[in-house]
Amino acid sequence: MPRVVVVSPPFMSHARPLSVLAGALRLRGADVYFACAPAFEHLAREAGVGFEPLSVTRNANTGVAEATEQDAQEAARLAEFLDATRKGAVSALLAQARHRRADMLADPDGVLDALRSADRRLRPDWYVVDQLSYPVTLALHCLGLPYATFCPGHPSYVLSGPDAYFGVPYAWPDALRPDPDRLGQLRAAARDNDEAFTTLFASFSRRHAPARPAPGRAFALSSPHAVVYAYPEFAWLPTPPPGPARLFAGHMAAAPEPLDTEWDARLRKLRASGEERVVLVALGTFLSARDDVLRAVVTGLLRGRPDVSVVVAAGSGPRRWPISPASGPWWCRRCPSARCWSGWTRWCITAAATPSPSA
């Protein structure tokens, strides 16, 4: 049977779908290993595959970014990014551009050595690597090992052509569209990163694999064989570059865990009181830190649909809740695991626009 090593960055929003893919490959008859930081070994157990400890970046997110233990520099960059999100989309993207090398290419030599060692021990036939794990892709290229690319939920991660830049959205919602000057600043920063990473990739390849072809444009480096997209083949997606097979796998969600008795009872009471619609708000680990965004979403739901109850994934802890006395009763509790319903939170909050039975 073929052996496959699925390599994941240490971020729950990437590791969870990659572990689901690893489990699916196992069910199709492959001998699969899930390679990630030690804190993610439980995902390999849940998928029924082997585990290979492998850290490919210094920062991490084990479920809630702010609550993940990491060194001071990583925590400072996270705080800077979260602050930038309050200033708008371009400010947030510019902060990410400033952090790109430290976040994504901190130790390419160490990653190369670790992958070479793992390959000697495991001897896989194929690798699957996240498109954002640039040092892993670079190492596999230098080692001449076959791999497929996994593209998570952002289409621009796999560049569609020479005019596309990593970190610059291919389309903007009208409410977020920047003015030409700000968009020019963002494109300039992305272009500078593109050139800097490409230079670093070329130098690294010449030093470690002089007989291998040059990797070319760094952010465009992906599998020549296959790219697996973690979403459906939507008609409005940018046209991908020609070459590799394109596999649109849909939403790679793990099988849902049953609700514990307390949550099950809470939902039953809400629905028994006439609030048949329950809306889950789970915006991801970064936006869960933005209580102002969560309050705006919940307020809009409760004002627009008085027949709903809202469950909010609130990150590492409820901040300034409730939204307002007029919003109705609130109920907060720590979820039994970081997985919860959303996979991103340790606290969940329910809100109802009309009085509901006490929990």
Residue pairs with C-beta under 8 A, 6 or more apart in sequence:
1 29
1 30
1 31
2 29
2 30
2 31
2 125
2 126
3 30
3 31
3 32
3 33
3 122
3 123
3 124
3 125
3 126
4 22
4 25
4 30
4 31
4 32
4 33
4 124
4 125
4 126
4 127
4 128
5 32
5 33
5 35
5 52
5 118
5 122
5 124
5 126
5 127
5 128
6 18
6 19
6 21
6 22
6 25
6 32
6 33
6 34
6 35
6 49
6 127
6 128
6 150
7 35
7 36
7 54
7 56
7 115
7 127
7 128
7 129
7 130
7 133
7 136
8 14
8 15
8 18
8 19
8 34
8 35
8 36
8 40
8 130
8 133
9 15
9 36
9 56
9 57
9 130
9 132
9 133
10 36
10 37
10 39
10 40
10 55
10 56
10 57
10 59
10 60
10 61
10 62
11 60
11 61
12 40
12 61
12 62
12 63
12 285
12 338
12 343
12 344
13 61
13 152
13 284
13 285
13 343
13 344
14 130
14 132
14 152
15 36
15 40
15 43
16 43
16 252
16 254
16 343
17 150
17 152
17 230
17 252
17 253
18 34
18 36
18 128
18 130
18 150
18 252
19 34
19 40
19 43
19 44
19 46
19 47
19 49
19 254
20 47
20 252
20 253
20 254
21 128
21 150
21 228
21 249
21 252
22 32
22 33
22 34
22 44
22 47
22 49
22 128
23 32
23 46
23 47
23 48
23 49
25 32
25 128
26 32
26 47
26 48
26 49
31 50
32 47
32 49
32 50
33 44
33 49
33 50
33 51
33 52
33 122
33 124
34 40
34 43
34 44
34 47
34 49
34 50
34 51
34 52
35 51
35 52
35 53
35 54
35 118
36 43
36 44
36 51
36 53
36 54
37 53
37 54
37 55
37 60
38 53
38 55
39 60
39 62
40 62
41 51
41 53
44 50
44 51
45 51
46 254
52 118
52 122
54 114
54 115
54 118
55 114
56 111
56 114
56 133
56 135
56 136
57 103
57 104
57 106
57 133
57 135
58 70
58 71
58 74
58 102
58 106
58 107
59 70
59 74
59 77
59 78
59 103
60 68
60 70
60 74
61 68
61 285
62 68
62 338
63 285
63 338
63 339
63 343
63 344
63 345
63 346
64 285
64 288
64 315
64 316
64 338
64 344
64 345
64 346
65 78
65 285
65 286
65 289
66 78
66 82
66 289
66 315
66 316
67 315
67 316
67 346
70 78
73 102
77 99
77 102
77 103
80 95
80 99
81 92
81 95
81 96
81 99
81 286
82 286
82 289
82 290
84 91
84 92
84 94
84 95
85 91
85 92
85 286
85 287
85 290
86 290
86 292
88 176
88 178
89 172
89 176
89 178
90 178
90 182
90 183
90 185
90 186
93 167
93 168
93 169
93 186
94 185
94 186
94 189
96 103
96 167
97 167
97 186
97 189
97 190
97 192
97 193
98 189
100 167
100 193
100 197
101 193
101 196
101 197
101 200
104 132
104 134
104 135
105 134
105 135
105 197
105 200
106 135
107 135
108 135
108 138
108 139
108 200
108 204
111 135
111 136
111 138
111 139
112 135
112 138
112 139
112 142
112 143
112 208
115 136
115 139
115 140
115 143
115 145
116 139
116 143
119 143
119 145
125 146
126 146
126 147
126 148
127 140
127 145
127 146
127 147
127 148
128 147
128 148
128 149
128 150
128 228
129 136
129 137
129 140
129 147
129 148
129 149
129 150
129 223
130 136
130 149
130 150
130 152
131 137
131 149
131 150
131 151
131 152
131 157
131 158
131 222
131 227
132 152
132 157
134 197
134 218
134 219
134 221
137 147
137 149
137 221
137 222
138 201
138 204
138 205
138 215
138 218
138 221
140 147
141 205
141 209
141 212
141 215
141 221
142 204
142 205
142 208
142 209
142 212
143 209
144 209
144 212
146 225
147 223
147 225
148 223
148 225
148 226
148 227
148 228
149 158
149 222
149 223
149 226
149 227
149 228
149 244
150 227
150 228
150 230
151 157
151 158
151 222
151 227
151 228
151 229
151 230
152 230
153 230
153 231
155 170
155 229
155 237
155 238
156 164
156 166
156 167
156 168
156 169
156 170
156 238
157 166
158 222
158 227
158 240
158 241
159 165
159 166
159 217
159 219
159 220
159 241
160 170
160 238
160 239
160 240
160 241
161 241
164 170
164 238
165 187
165 190
165 191
165 194
165 219
166 190
166 193
166 194
166 219
167 186
167 189
167 190
167 193
168 186
168 187
168 190
170 238
171 236
172 178
178 186
193 219
194 217
194 218
194 219
197 218
197 219
198 216
198 217
198 218
198 219
200 218
201 215
201 216
201 218
201 221
202 214
202 215
205 212
205 214
205 215
215 221
220 241
222 244
223 244
224 243
224 244
225 244
225 245
226 244
226 245
226 246
226 247
227 240
227 244
227 245
227 246
227 247
228 247
228 249
229 246
229 247
229 248
229 249
230 249
230 250
230 251
230 252
231 248
231 249
231 250
231 251
232 248
232 250
232 251
233 246
233 248
240 246
254 339
254 343
256 341
257 337
257 339
258 264
259 267
260 336
262 333
262 359
263 348
265 359
266 331
266 350
266 359
267 278
269 356
269 357
269 359
270 278
270 309
270 350
270 352
270 356
271 278
272 357
273 352
273 354
273 355
273 356
273 357
274 307
274 354
275 307
275 308
275 309
275 352
275 353
275 354
275 356
276 307
277 305
277 307
277 308
277 309
278 308
278 309
278 310
278 311
279 301
279 308
279 309
279 310
279 311
280 310
280 311
280 313
280 341
280 342
281 294
281 297
281 298
281 301
281 310
281 311
281 312
281 313
282 288
282 313
282 341
282 342
282 343
282 344
282 345
283 290
283 293
283 294
283 297
283 313
284 344
285 315
285 344
285 345
287 293
287 294
288 294
288 313
288 314
288 315
288 316
288 344
288 345
289 315
289 316
291 314
291 319
291 320
291 321
294 312
294 314
295 320
295 323
298 310
298 312
298 323
298 327
298 351
299 323
299 324
299 327
301 308
301 310
302 308
302 310
302 323
302 327
302 328
302 351
302 352
302 353
303 353
305 353
306 353
306 354
307 353
308 353
309 350
309 351
309 352
309 353
309 356
310 350
310 351
310 352
311 341
311 348
311 349
311 350
312 348
312 349
312 350
312 351
313 340
313 341
313 342
313 344
313 345
313 347
313 348
314 321
314 332
314 345
314 347
314 348
314 349
315 344
315 345
315 346
315 347
316 346
316 347
317 346
317 347
318 332
318 347
318 349
321 330
321 332
321 349
322 328
322 330
322 351
323 351
327 351
327 353
328 351
328 352
328 353
328 354
328 355
328 356
329 351
329 352
329 355
329 356
329 358
330 349
330 350
330 351
331 349
331 350
331 359
332 347
332 348
332 349
333 347
333 348
334 346
334 347
335 345
335 346
335 347
335 348
338 344
338 345
338 346
340 346
340 348
341 348
